[in-house]
Amino acid sequence: MNLKKYSSLFLAIILLSTILFTTVYADDNKTNVGFEINYGGEYSQYPQVTLCLENLNKKINVLNYKIQFSLDKKTWMGYNSTTQSWEEGYQSNYQPYYPNFNIGKGQGIKIVYVKIFNGNDETIASDTINYSPEAINPTIEPSISIDPTTGESVSNKGGITRGNGSKKDPYVIRSNNTSILLKALNSSHVKYSVNTGSWSDWKEIKDETIDVPIKLTQTEGLKRVLVKTKNRYGVESRTKTIYYLIDSTPANIDFSTKYHSFVAVEGNIDFDLEIYDNLSDTVDFTLEIYIYDQIVTKKGRIQMYVNNKPTTVPMSVEGLPSGNFIAKVIVKDGANNVSERKITINSIE
């Protein structure tokens, strides 16, 4: 038997046991308390906040400890649960919540410190909260003006042709080069995330207007952009999600008839107009028939009811004289992509 080998192993086991015991002993006898302001909220509209404590080391009896709070680690306050008031120098008993702690009048980021102590142990922790009265909290509103009758953009800035930026009714654009166009109330800076990537740096806002050129991924379809603003006190707005729909492909146009050719009998003809556009909810069409030196025009809007299938619209033309006439259909989709197609109508008596 190699006694030297086993003696070394025995010594290593003793040393390892000593290290483990010391570590556990230190953890078991140290306070470990979670501290939050307003239950973990990011900002407060009021100067009175609730301070929340949670004992994370269940082997410690926190009822044996005293609690104090401070804004500067110099003046320490305690909560007197009997009088339900805050008193300078008072040593509070432990409780999960301490109401109505005053963080002061000045708006901005506030730091609150907590001190947990007894004769042998003292722990200091801190948490932050942004204080800003409700009247100056930053908010984000749309700045694109949309015609309620046509649903189309009035300004056409950023290449936006229609929509309100929601997921149900996204801003429709033809190119991946567009802009973030929003009103930022009570805001001094803006940041954004394009293509669900990282956030930009904070950019200064002037005259409550956000007009930031952005570049989306080139593929057609729905895109999401995240936007946040903050006021001069550092209070951030809620994240606003803006949706864009890139549609760079014109609608497909086709004609169909029950007969072998487009023939008008006694000046009348019926045929079907088939429109396919997989990204626009509606398309506008214009039917033009050239009759000698005149143009007969019909206009309308077609709803795309079924995804990935053309929408068929019955068309009727009456009163054509004898002869061959050109009929042209012009279709403009939601992104203002334009397509057209012609047929020849043979009118016989």
Number of C-alpha atoms within 10 A of each C-alpha: 5 6 8 9 9 11 11 11 12 12 11 12 12 11 12 12 11 11 12 10 11 12 10 10 11 10 13 14 14 15 22 19 18 14 20 20 23 17 13 14 11 14 23 21 15 16 16 16 20 16 22 18 19 15 17 11 16 11 12 16 12 21 10 11 20 18 25 24 28 19 17 10 13 8 11 19 21 22 25 15 13 6 8 11 13 19 15 13 13 16 20 20 17 20 16 10 15 22 16 16 20 13 19 12 12 11 20 18 17 15 15 20 17 24 19 22 18 12 8 8 11 14 14 16 15 16 15 16 22 19 26 25 16 10 8 16 24 23 19 22 13 14 16 22 16 17 13 8 6 9 15 20 20 14 14 14 15 19 19 29 21 25 24 22 21 13 16 9 15 20 27 28 25 20 20 20 15 20 17 21 20 18 19 26 20 18 28 21 22 22 18 23 17 17 13 11 10 9 13 12 11 14 14 15 19 12 10 16 19 24 17 15 11 16 12 18 13 11 12 17 14 15 20 18 19 18 20 22 29 24 22 16 17 21 24 21 21 14 14 14 15 20 20 24 27 26 24 22 17 22 23 16 19 17 18 15 14 9 8 7 12 18 19 23 17 14 17 16 19 17 18 16 19 16 22 20 22 18 23 19 15 15 22 16 21 16 20 18 22 14 15 11 5 9 13 11 13 13 12 10 13 16 14 20 11 11 13 11 13 19 18 17 13 12 13 9 14 12 12 21 18 14 14 17 17 15 18 17 21 17 25 19 24 28 25 21 16 18 16 17 14 16 15 14 18 19 20 15 11
